[in-house]
Amino acid sequence: MLVRSLTSMVAGEMSIAARRLRLIAMLYAAAALLGLVAVGFLVFAAYILASARWGNVAAAVGFGAAFAVLSLATVVTLRIWARQRARRLRQRQRANADMVAGKVVLTLLPALLARPGGVRALALPFMALAGYAIYQENFQSGDN
């Protein structure tokens, strides 16, 4: 009975938190929409000022070029950020794989050494790894 009442109390707390979160999300969405409208009016006011000073065509070309440059800068920035993120992810995956491989080796090492002929069974993978490392070193050096 105690578990049931605690569960219902926690479920009630969760529904209250979910309602609060939904309300906050809607208010932030409304604020973002109002901010976009404000920015739109500011850009339009700047266009009116520019068209009064330099003419309609020159102002339109200037604003078009400025927004094209901003768009291009945004795309370039996003690509650089995505490459850095992918590189960090690959480094993290390599580190995790190395850690798992090390733990597997340390876990299996006592079992291999306890068996008769375990040292020979252990030496074969190390020789394969050494051969692969030598191959990688020669391949990466660029000397064919």
C-alpha angles and dihedrals in degrees: 000000000000092000091051093052092046090050093050090048092051091046089052090050090050093051090049090050091047091052091048091049092049091051092048091049091052092048092050090049090051091048091050091050092049090048091053091050090050092050089048092054092047091052090047091050090050089050092051090050092048093046091051090051102039105014134261099280096046091047092049092049091047094049091045092051092046093051091046090054091048090049092049091048090051093051092048091048092050092050092050090048092049092051092050091048092050091049091051090048092051091049091050091048091050091049091049092048091049091049093050092047091051092050092048091051092048091048095049097039098084092048092050094047092049093059122083107257090018093130090058091048088051095048095057097066091044091053090049091050091048091050091049091049091051090049092050092048092052093043095050095047091069094227106135 
